[in-house]
Structure formats: C-alpha cells, structure tokens
Amino acid sequence: MSQPRKAVALISGGLDSMLAARVVMEQGVHVEGINFFTGFCVEGHTHAIRKKDRSRPKRNNALWVAEQLGIKLHIVDVIDEYKAIVLNPQHGYGANLNPCLDCKIFMVNRAHEWMQSNGFDFIITGEVIGQRPKSQRRDTMPVIARESGVGEYLVRPLCARNLPETIPEREGWLDREKLHDFSGRSRKPQIRLASSFGFEDYAQPAGGCCFLTDRQYAVKLEDLWSTRGTRDYELDDIMLLKVGRHLRPRPHFKLIIAREEGECRFLEGYRKQFTHFITLSHSGPLALLDGNADSDDLQLAARLIARFSQGRDADQVSVQITGTDGESRVIEVAPLSSAEIPEEWYV
C-alpha cells in the first residue's frame, strides 16, 4: 500500500482552520498543524490576566484545536521576521493596522518552506471566499498562492469547489466532491459542519485573535510610534499595550494604570524596567510610567494615580514613587478631579 499523503495545516485556533484540517483528514491524509507566533495573537494571555474574563477558557486556542483533531502542532516564533509585515505591508493595512493580505502571504510562504523541508505534500488553510474584506476575496486568493510561492499546492477545503482545481485534487490525493463550496460572511455552514464533527466550545470569531484589527489597540500602537519617533516595537510593547488604562498627560510620558488585581500582578513583572507608583494611604492600582518625567511630571502623575485609588475623594493621598534604580520616595498629593482629566489624555 502507498504511504498516505501529508499536509500541513495553518492552525490559528479558530473554527475555520480546525474544520479545514478535519475535512482533509477525513480523506485519509496525514495532517500536522503549524502555528506562527507573531506576538499579536495573545488573546489567551489577556484573558488569563483579567478577572472580568474569568468565564473564558484559559487556553492556547491553537493547542486546543490540535488536541481536538488529535494532530501534532508545530509552533514557530516569527516575532522578529513579522516586524517587516507590520511596519511596511506591501498590500497596505485593513481598517486599522492589520496587514491581513501580507500576513497571509507571509504565513503561507513560511508554511511552504516548512512543507518542503519536512517532506510534506501540500498546505491547508481555512480561508473562505468573501469572509474577510482584505485577504479572503476571489481576487486576492490567487495573489496569496502566487506571492507565497506555494502555487497550486495550496488547498482551501472550505471553499475549494468555488476555486480552480489544485494539484492535490488533480493528482487524486483529494476527492474534490468531498470538499466544500462555502462563501460569504455567514458562519452558519461552518457551525453546521462543526456540529456534524461533534466540535463544541470552539473559539468565537468576533474580533479574531489579532490585536492589530482592534481600533483601540491600533491607536495605542500609533501613539507609541509617534512619541518614540520610530516605527518599531518589542514583545513587551505588544503585551503592555493591551493591559491597563493608558493615559498621556504630557507628550513625553504616559502612564499605564492597572484596572484590577490581575493587571496589577501582571504589571509587577515590569516594575524594574519603569518608574512605578503605588498608593500607600488608600487601596489603589499599580502604575508604570513610560517615558521621561521631571519632578513636576511625577507630581502630576501621582495626582492622576491617586484619582484612580480608593482615596479619590480624600484631601491627600500618600503615593510611593520608585525609580528604575530602585530608590523610593513618598509624596502627599491631592487627587485630580474628573474635570481635570481631559478626554484627550486617554490613549
């Protein structure tokens, strides 16, 4: 008997990629998954940090999908390589800072390299024609196949019958009639297919897992680039932009103020990298100062942090300020009133 064909599936952690892999597995193909860690798909991290998300499963959705499918998952760190895609997308951004078409080309290209290096035969993605306005259109799907270099070895099982035949179909590795013809933004066909496979508790698609599609996150990232004077970022920047209230009372510094206990614990890990504040006389949040601040700035920052403490209505609040050198001092400040905090301070 001939050996089964082997396919590598791009596994994002969402429903579509899980279904696409399973549809191909149903035809006797050996499937393994690949997940590219860009640093922006960190949904599970923030849900684990915040108490308000306690009802959500604390899991890596890509690993969970692989477990449901019973396949091996290869997680590949592409944080440094991915910067070029975020900073200079050849096909432009979507509604926010999401370089969706360039992102898909990049990931399929890397999957193609992995496929060739590991003796696999073709690539699977969960794309559906018309489901995403930037990267999943009839006119952009050939662009992905062409510019990634994978060509006709790229199979989209959920909408394959709406597209030209691929090599795996022509060679008889896959039965085209057992693939699907989904199209449009409706999720009903996927939900029905998931039910037929017995899949439950899968990640919901609303908002996706990429923070670059989130308007508030994009504004924070643009603010970071503008104030630093350079379009660059590190992994810590990516994480900190998603945690806490971000307020910029002066152009040369901003404050990251924890909103709850989980965020306080998370920000504690960054205390040695930033000047940080805690309130001593009243319960309050931990806050980090990102930027350069003189004594007047520190006074203003302390008053702002006091406003978000339990002492917001007190005449004075004791605030401890600790520098990056570890030296601390305590000052007494009058909390700012809500009228003294203009809306434009909020990033």
N, C-alpha and C positions, 0 to 999 in steps of 0.2 A: 504494500500500500504506500502511496506517496505521502510525504510529510504534509501536514496542514500548512496553508499559507499563514503568514504572520503579519499583523497590522499593529501600528502604534496609534493610539487614540489620544488626541488632545483632551485632557480632563480638567475642566475649570472648577468643578464642584457643583455646577448647575445641572438642571434636569436634562437639557438637550444633549450635552456631551455624554451623560450616562446612558440615555436612550440610544444614541448613535452607536456607541460601543456594543450595547447589548444586541441591537439589530444585526450587527455583523457577527457577533459571537454565535447567534442563532444559526448561522450558516456554516458553523464548524471551523471558523477562522480563529487562530490563536491571537488573542488581543492583550497587549500591555498598554498601560497608560503613561502619559508624560504630562507633568505639570510644571509650568515655568513660574518661578517665584520672582516677581518684579519688585516687590516691596509695597505695591499699591493694593494688592488683593489681601488685605489684612482684616477682613470682616470679623473673623473669629477672635482676633486679639482684642478688639474693642468691645465685643460682646462679653468677653471674659472679664474685662476691666470694670465695666459699668454695671451697677446693681439694677438699673432700670431694664437691662437686657437679661435678667436672670432666668426668664422663662425660655430663652432661646438655647438650643443645644450648644454647649461649649465644645466645639469640634472644628477640625480642619475638614471642610466640605469635600475637598478633593480626595483626601484619605478615606472619608466616609463612603464616597461613591465607589472607590476602588474596592472597599470591603464588601459593599452590596453586590458588586459584579464578580467578586472573587478573583480579581486580577492583580498583578504586580503594578505598583505605581512608582515611576521614576520622577523625583522632584529635582529640578535643575535650577540653581541660583543664577539668574541673569541680571541682577540688580545693576551692575556696572555697565553691561552691554546695552541695557534697556534705556539708559540715560539719553542716548542719541535719538531714540524714538520719541521720548517725551519732549526733549528740548528742540528738536528740529524735524518734525514729521513731514516727509516729502508730500504726503497727500492731505496735509492740514489736520486741524482739530475738528471735533464734533461740536456739540452745543457748548461744551466747557473746555477743559484741557485734555480731553480724551482723544488720543491719536488712533482711533479704532482700526482704520484700514491699515496703517503702517504697523500697528500692533499685531494684527492677524498675519500679515506678510512675514513679519519678524518671527513669530512663533511657528508658523508652518515651515519656514526656512530652517529654523533650528531643529524642528522635528524631522525634517528631511535629512539633515546631516546625521542625526541620531539613527534614523532608519537605515541609512547606508552603512554606518559604522557597526551596526549590530545585526545586520543580515535580515532585516525585515523587508516586507514586500510593498506595503502601501500605507497611507496615512488616512485616519478618520477624523473628521470634525463634526460638531453638532450644528453647523450652520443651517439656517432655513431662509429661503428666499423671501425678502420683504420683512423680515423680523426686526432688523436693525437698520436705521436710516443711513448709516455711514458705510458699514462694511458688509452688510448682508443684502445687497441688491443684485439683480440679474446682471447689471453691467460691471459691478465690482468683483464678483466672484471669479471671473476669468483673470482679472488683474492679480488676485491673490495667488492663483495657481501659477501664473506666468512669472511674476516677480519673485516669488519664493523659490522658484527653481524646481518645484515638485511636479509641475505639469499635470499629466493625466494619471498620476499615481495618487491624486487627492480625491477621496470619496466623501461625499456628504450624504449619508444614508437616509436622513430625514426628508430630503428634498431631491434625491438623486434622479427620480423619474421626471423631474422638470428640467433636467440638465442633460447635456450630451453624455454619451456613454464614456466611461473611464476605462483604462486598461484592465483593472481587476474585473470589470463586467465583461469586456470583450474576450478576455482570456478564460472566462468561465470560473474564475475564483469566487465570484459573487453572482447570484441569481438576481438580475435587475428587477424581476417581478416581485421579489420579496423585500425590496427597498421601498421607500415611501415618496409621496408627492406633496408633502406639506408646503404651505406657502402663507404669507401674511403674518400679521401680528397676533392673531388669536392663538391662545395656548391650549384650546380645547383638544385638538388632535394629540398633542403631547401628553396631556393629562389622561386621555383615554388609553393611550399606549402604555403609559406608566402603570395604570390600573391593571392592564392585561398582564403585565410582568410582575405585578404584586409589589411595586415600589411605593413606599409611603414615607412621609416625614422628610421629603427632599427639600432642598433649598428653594425658596421662592425667588422668582426672577426680578421682582420690583427693585430697581436701583442697581441691580447687578452687584458684583463684588469688587468693582474697580472704583476707588475713590476719585479718580480723575473725571468720572462722569457726574460727580456731585458738585452742584454750583457753589455751595458754601466752602467746600474743600478747595475748589479751584481758586476762589477768591483769596483764601489764606495762602495758597502756594504762590499766586501772583504777587501778593503783598510781600512774601518772603524774598522773592526775586528782586522786587522793586527796591526794597530797603537795603538789601545786601549789595545791590549794584551788580549782581551776576546771576545768570540763569544756571543755577546748579543746585544740587541737594544731596544730602546723605540719608541713610536709612533712618537715623534718629530724627531728622527733619520730618520725614514721612509720617512717622509714628506720632510725633508731638503735634503735628497739625490736626490730628483727629481727636486729640484729648484736651478737655478743659475749655474754659472761655478764653478767647484771645482778644485782648484789648491793647490798642496802640495809642496811649495818651500823648506821646511825643514821636516825631518821625524817627528818632534814633533809638528807640527801645519799645518793646511790647511786653506785656505780662501774659503768662499762661496760668490761669487760676482754676484749680480743681473744682469740680461741681459736686462731688460726692466722695465718699470714703474710698471707693475703688480707684478713682482717679488720683486721690491723694497718695495712695500706696504706689501707684504706677509712677507718679512724678517724683517720688522719693528716690527712685533709682537714678535720677538726673541731678540731684542736689549738688554734687561735687563739680558739675560742669557749668552751673549757673548760679548767680546770686539768687538766693531764695528767701522767702518771707513766711513766717507763721505768726498767728496772733496768740498771745500768752494770757491775756486777761479774760478772753472770751473764746469759745469754740469757734473755729474758723478753718478756712481752706489753706492748703499749701499752695504757694505761687512761685513761679520761676520768672526771672527777668532775663529776657533775650535782647542783648544789645549793650550799649554803653550808657551809663547813667551817672550824673553828678549828684551832689548832696541834695539839691532841690528836687531832682528827679526821684531820688529814693524817698524823700518826704511825700511827694505826690503818690508814688506807688504804694507806700504804706497806708495812706489815707484811702486809696482805692480798695486795697485788700481789706481794710477794716470795714468798708461798706458791705462786703460780701460775708462778713462774720456775724456771729450772734450779737455782737456789740454795735450793730449798725445804728442803733438809736441812742447809744451811750455818748456821753460828753467826750470821753477819752478811751482809747483802746491801746493796749501795750502790744507793739509789733516788734518781733525779733528779726533782724536782718543779718544774714550770714553770707559773706563773700565767697568767691571761689578759692580763696586762701584759707578758708575755714574759720576765720575770725568773725565773731558775732558782736552785735550791739543791740540794745533795746531802746526804742524811742516811743514816746507817747504822742498819739495823733488824734485829731478829731476826724471821724469818718466823713467821707464825702456824702453829700445828699444825692438823691437820684437826679435832681435837677442839674447837678454839677458834673454829670457823666453824659456828655453828648453822644448821640447815636453813632456818629462817625468814628468814635473810638473803637467800636466793636468791629473786629475784622471778620 
